[in-house]
Amino acid sequence: MDWYTSIFELIDMRSFSNLWFWIALAVVWSSASHWVLGVPFDVVLRARRAGGQAEADMNDIARVHVNRLLYIVDVAGPWLLAFVSFLLTGLAMLGFYYGIEFAQAVFLLGFPMTLVGLVQLRAARRIRGEGMQGEDLARSLARCRLYTQIIGMVSIFFTALWGMYQNMSIGVLG
């Protein structure tokens, strides 16, 4: 037995039975629901509660991030779509056709985040198109956060189911 085998036996390198994967999943979804279009949600809550400078800060942060996101999509949108589609298709094929667990784990993290990206892109176009500010902007950001949380709940549920299935079939039955 060499040192390489010893280390890989000591540290479980399978994704769904690794604690670090579940920590990363929790961090990804908590960050996604906290930062809505680049605006921390506590800023949105403070703007709704206090108004004034807090509302101006929310408007400025949202304007900067909305303009940045829409510029990136307008300039490189087709290339980004092609690259993300290629990446997700490759991960899905490697993970679910060839059975590589790491690719399954990355796909189950990445695919729902692309849905969140589409929700945020739609919200950004609507915010800029309607020139939202103040309470309308806060309401739109709250709605975007709600959709993100719904996608996150469904994603975590299916990831947990798939992870339990993988752990049971590989650990006990495999």
PyMOL commands that set and color helices and strands:
alter all, ss='L'
color gray80, all
select helices_A, chain A and resi 3-10+19-34+41-50+52-97+101-130+134-171
alter helices_A, ss='H'
color red, helices_A
select strands_A, chain A and resi 35-36+39-40
alter strands_A, ss='S'
color yellow, strands_A
deselect
rebuild
show_as cartoon
